[in-house]
Amino acid sequence: MMRLSSINRRRLKIFRAHRRGWWSLWIFITLAVITLFAELIANDRPLVMVYKSEVLFPVVVAYPETKFGGFFAETVYRDPYIADEINAHGWMLWPPIRYSYSTVDDALGEVVPAPPWWMQSPEARCKGYAGGTADKNCTLGNLHWLGSDDAGHDVLAQLIYGYRLSILFGLTLSLVSSLIGITAGALQGYFGGWVDLLAQRLIEIWSAVPSMYLLLIISSVIAPSFFVLLFILLLFSWTALVGIVRAEFLRARNLEYVAAARALGVGNRRLILRHILPNAMVATLTFLPFIVAGSVTTLTALDFLGFGLPAGSPSLGALLSQGKTNISSWWLGVTGFAVIALVLTLLIFIGEAVRDAFDPRKGTGAITR
């Protein structure tokens, strides 16, 4: 078991004393873990089923409809005919929400965008179409808890999948861009001289490029996807930490312990990785939550403008765009705004706690927020 040093124990204690940041971290982790298993929470396929004494797992295996007496290559388990056939020869275990992010509910009793279930009439919300004639009663999984969009997609399912996609995109972009930025800043600050001078001029030129306009142009030419957007945004986001790491290395390379290590014959690679970088990471780590928040905001903005992920992808920005298009369907805009505000608030509070934890002037008794 790895033991923490005294200074890291002090930082952890200060972080835990920052109540707002500590609880925000746990809420963020809990939501992230839950949405990682989105297919087990919101899906239009049963988790497990028994049909004619055979145990099947539709959530991971795509069975043809011919297996259940149908005619098509893909089984629609929400079809009353298929549901009646399966229920007559076995049973199905559905996830809590019987919709995926792309499921079109063509049996809605309301005009799309449909309001949340508690705003619908009893006749519209309790049609029992998702379970066949054997399921005439209204079930919780069939209800649209947060309504539907103008295509008949369940809003809550879109939020679950969209939250996962936004967090994974933001974390991936932040980690990769931080790795590149830290490497570039470390090399600049350690070697200095012409290396630092040329690299700084190139970064200044690259930073002067209007990145958002260029992103819009590239996104309109290249078919957008998760990895295409990740690569495009990575071209401009890696410069965020270069200045911080460079300044730390410029300061630390002239300190006595670095000069002593160099006099003892320690190589440049070991000096950078073992002696200077850990100290430079103190200032760097405080910016990571804010960089993640910026990455999530950028993806949301691109999706809102229509230059982000492909149409039909679970996206918080697309949900906000639907709220703008359908002003009278207030639940679309309010729901999208609430989730985005929650994500950014949690990340900001976590960033504040990390900043205080790495601040040597802070004491554990002074942090009670």
N, C-alpha and C positions, 0 to 999 in steps of 0.2 A: 504494500500500500504506500502510495507516494505521500510524503509529508510536505506540508507547506512551510515555507520559511516564515520567520517572524513578521517580516514586512508584508508578505502576502496574507498572513492570518489577520493582520491589522486591516488590510484593504477589504478583506471579506467581511470583517466585523463592521466596518463603516458602511459597506454596501448593504448589509442586512439591516443596519440601523436606519437606513434611508427607506422608510416603510413604503412610500409611494413607488419607488423604483423596484423594491423587492417584490411587492405584490404584482406590479406590472410585469415583471419577468415571469412569474409563475402563471399569470393569466395568458401571457403571450405563448409560453411553452405549451400550456394546456390546449389552447385553441389550435396551435400548429400540429400537435400530436393528433388531436381529434380529426382535423381535416386531412391528415395524411391517409386516413382510412375512409375517405369520402365514399368510395364504392360500397362500403359496408353500411353506410348511413343513409345515403340517398342513391337509389338505383331503380331502374325499371325492370330489373331481373331479380328473381328470388335468390336468396343466399344459398339455400339448400332445398331440395325437394325430393319426394319419393313418388315415382311413377311406375306402376305395375311391379312393385317390389324392388325397383332399381333406384339406388341413391344417386342423385345427380347434383351437380354444383354449377348452375347457370351463371353465377357471378364471375366465374373464372373460365368457363367452357361455353362456347357458342354452339348450341344444339340446333339442328335444322328443324323446321316446323313439321317436316314429314315424320319425325319421330313421335309426334303427338297427334297424328292423323290429319295434318294440314297439307299445304301444297308448296309453301315458300321455303327458300333456303335459310331465312332468318326467322327465328321465333319471336313473336310479339306476345309476351306473357300477359299483357294487359288486355288482349283480345278476349271478349267474353266466351267465345267458342273454345279457345285454347284453355282458358281458366276453368271452364266447366269440365272439359275433358280430363284435365289433370286432377281436379278435385274429386272427380268420380272414380279415379283409379289411384288416388294417393293424396298428398298434401304438399303445400308450399309454405316456406318460411320467408316472409318478405322483410326487407330492411325497414327501419322506422319511417322513412320517407320513400314512397313508391314512385319516385321520379328521379331521373338523372338530369344533368344540366341541359341536355339536348332533347329530352322527351317532350313531344308535343301532345298536350292533352286535348284531343279532338272531341271530347265528350263534356266539355265545360258547359255548365248551365248559365253562364254569364257571357256578355260580350267582352272580348279581350281588349285591353288588359283587364283581367278579372281581379276584383278586390280581394283582400284577405278573407279567409273563411268566416271570420266573425262578423264581416260586413255583408255576407251573402245571405240570400233567403234560404230557409231550410230545404226547400225543394231543389235548389241549385247545388247545395253543398252535399247532399245525401243521395246521390243517384245510384251509388253502388256499382258503377261501371267497371271498376278495377278488379273485381273479384268474381265476375260472372254472376249467374243467377243464384249461386249458392251463397252470395255475399250481398244481401240486399240492404244491410244496415250500413250506416255511415261509419267508416273506419278512420282512425287518426292518420294513417299513412296515405289515405286518398285525398286528404284535405290540403289546400294550398294555404299554408299558415301565413305567408306573407304575400299572397296573391300570385298573379302570373304576369308575364310581359305581353307585348302585343303579338307575339308568335305562339302563345300558349305554353311557354316554358315556366316551370315552377321557379319562383324567385328565390326561395330558401335553398333549393338545390344549386342554383347558380351561385349564390353567396358562398356556400360551402366549397364548391370546386374553385370558384374565383379567388377566395381567400387563400387556398392552398397554392394556386398558381402564382398569385402575387407574392406570397412569402418566399416560395422557392426561387422565383425570378429575382427578387430583391436580394436574398441571401447569396445566391450564386453570383450575381453581378457584383455585389459588394466584395465578396471574398476574392474573386479573380482580379478585379480592378485594384483592390488593395494590395494583392500580391505583386502585381506589376508595378504599382506606384511606389511601394516600399522598396522594391529592388532598384528601381531607377533612382529614387532619392538617396538610398544608401550608397550607390556607386558614385553619384555626384558629390555627396558630402564627404565621402572618405578620400577619394582621389583628388578632388578639387582641380585647380588649374584649368587647363584647356578642356578637360572632360566636363567639368562643371560649367564652364563658359559656353561651350557649344551646345550642351544639353539644355541649358537654360534658355538660350535663344530659340532652339527648336520648340521647346515647350511653350514659350511666349507666342510664337507664331501659330502653333497648333491650338492654343487656348483662345486666340483671337478669331478663329473660325466660328461663325454662327452655327453652333451645333444643332439647335432645334430645327432651323431651316434645312440644314443638310440632312437631318434625320427624316424630315418630311419628304424631301426629294428622293432619298434612297428607298424609303418605305413605299413610295408610290411607283418605283421602278421594279424593285425586287419583291417577289411574293413573300409577304411577311410570315414568319413562324417564330416559335420560341427561341430557337438557336440563332436565327438570322437577326432578330431584334437584340438578342444578347450580344452578338458580335458587334452590331452597329453601335449600341450604347457603350460597349466596352472601349471602343475607339476614342471616346471623349471622357469617360468617367475615371480613367486610371490616373489622371493628373491631380486628383483631389488631395492625395496624401503626399505627393512628391515634395512640396515645399516644407511640410512639417518634418518629414524624415530627413530631408537634406539639412535643415537647420540644426537638428539634433546631432547629426553626424559631424557637421562643421564645428559644433561646440565640443563634442566629445573626443574628436581625434587629437586634440591638443592637450587633453588632460593627462595627469601624471601616470595613471595606471595604464593608459594606452601606450604612452612613451616607454614605460617600463617593460610592458609586454613585447613591444617592438624591439627593444634592446636585447631581450632574451631570445630573440629569433623567432617569435611567433609570426606565422604567415598572415598575409592579408585576409585570406578566407576565414581563418579562425578568429582573427581580430574582429572582423565584421559580424560573424554569426554568434560568437561566444561572448564577446566583451562589449561591443558597442550597441548591437541591435536590441538586446533585452532592455537596455536603458531607453533607447529611442522608441520602443514599443509602448512605453508608459503614456506618452502623449498621443500616440497613434490610436490606441485602443479606445480612448475617450470619444473619438470621432466616428467609430464604426457604427453604433446605433443610428446616428444621424445620417450616415451614408446609406444605410439600409432604408431609412425612411425616404430619402431622396430618390432611391432607385424605385421603390414602390410608387411614389408619386409620379415619376417619369413614365412608367408603364401605364398607369391609370390615365395620364394626360394623353398619351398617344392613342390608347383605346377609345377615349372620349372623342378625339378628333377623327377617328376612323383610320388611323395610320398604324395601328398596333397589331395585335394578334388577328389571325384570320377570322372572318365572320363565322359565328357559331361557337367560338371558343368561350369558355366561362371567364368572364372578365368583369371586374368591378367598374372599369371605365365605361364599358358598353352599357352597363346597367344605369350609370349616371346619364349617359347619352339618351337612353330610353326615357328616363325621367324628364329630360329637357324636351324631348319630342312630344311626350304625353303629359302635358302640364296638369290636366285634370286627374290623372292617376298619380296622386301625390305619394302613394306608398313606394313607388319605384325610386323617385329621387330621394325621399327621406331614408329609405333603407340603404341605398348605396352610399349616401353621405354619412350615415351613422357608422357603417362598417369602416369606411376609409378614415373617418375621424378617430374611431377606436384604435385602429392599427397604428396610426401616426402618433396618437397620444401615448400608447403603451411604449413605443420605441423612444419617444422623447423622454419619458420618465425614466426608462432604463438608461438612456444616455446620461441623464443628470446624475443618477446614482453611480454610474461608472466614473464619471468625471470627479465626483466628490471622493470616491474610493481611492483614486490615484492622486488626489491633491494632498501633498504632505502637510498642508496647513490645517486640514480638517481633523477633528477628533471625534471619537465615537459618541461622546456625550452631546455634541452640537447638532447631530443629524437626527431629527425625529419626524421628518416629513413623510 
